[in-house]
Amino acid sequence: MKLVDLSRYGPVHRFADYHVYKTLAALADGRRKGRKQLAEAVGVGEGSMRTILENLRERDLIEVKQTGVVISRRGTEFYNGFPIQSGVVTKSDASIGQVTVAVKIKGRGDRIKIGVEQRDAAVKAGAEGATTIVVKGGQMLIPPDYNVDQNMPDFANELHGIFELREGDVVIIGTGLDYRQAEDGALAAAFELL
């Protein structure tokens, strides 16, 4: 699932689908925000944010007024129905970075081979790395067969506390030197599965 047709915006674009998602997430609280404020929150330039907002406005997901940008009812429904959820992790033994962000993707476990593709997407987005976990047989597994529930119980309990995990769900743990790096990496990897 692609949120935006990047080819429409020329050969050099400075944003990805996960930036569009992060824009909706930043607006999900229902408060009006300015373009500059959104650009800083999402981590893109004002020109890229202008393009993102234009795309979202054309799809009736936001309303742009002189007083700022606000998510529309349709945008709220779209965002709430999106198969991605994120949260900050504090007890990760599975990470190499200073900050760890987990992203859950509903029902995409069948698309995971060994998790290298997700790690590569995360690193390309600026993260230090990523770990992929699949819910299979009621257990959280790092492919091919490392059981997180048995071998890392504190970490597993934290993930169960953040997310309601079901069979076939995927959790990607993005790591970075700061929150933005970790989140961007985890989201970039997640969007590879959509």
C-alpha angles and dihedrals in degrees: 000000000000121000095200136021098237094188087067089067097056134262096299116053124164099207140059138206091273090060089057089050091048089052091056090045090053090052096043093095088070096238122131115251134184125241093248092050090050093047090055093046093049097039101240134112123266092254092055090046090052089054093046091050092048090054093047092046092051088055092048091242093124140024118226117203135160089262093056145277124306131179114252126227088257089049091052091050091048093048094046091049095049112117094233130089127172139199141167117258122208105175102053119147087169096071139084100195133079094244125043127198123184123208122191120208115194118236101342099118092113089067095060119098106170102324097253092115091057092047090051092050090050093050091047088055091054103267123132091233148312138231121209121213124187126197105228128160090358091301132103108239133185101214130294099018115316105137109220094186092058102034101036106027097163091051092045091051091051092052091048088051093052099041138033097230124201135180111293096019119134127214118197117197109205118194132196147144090267139016095264093054092048094045095045091050095048093046094046089052091047093053089055086067097051 
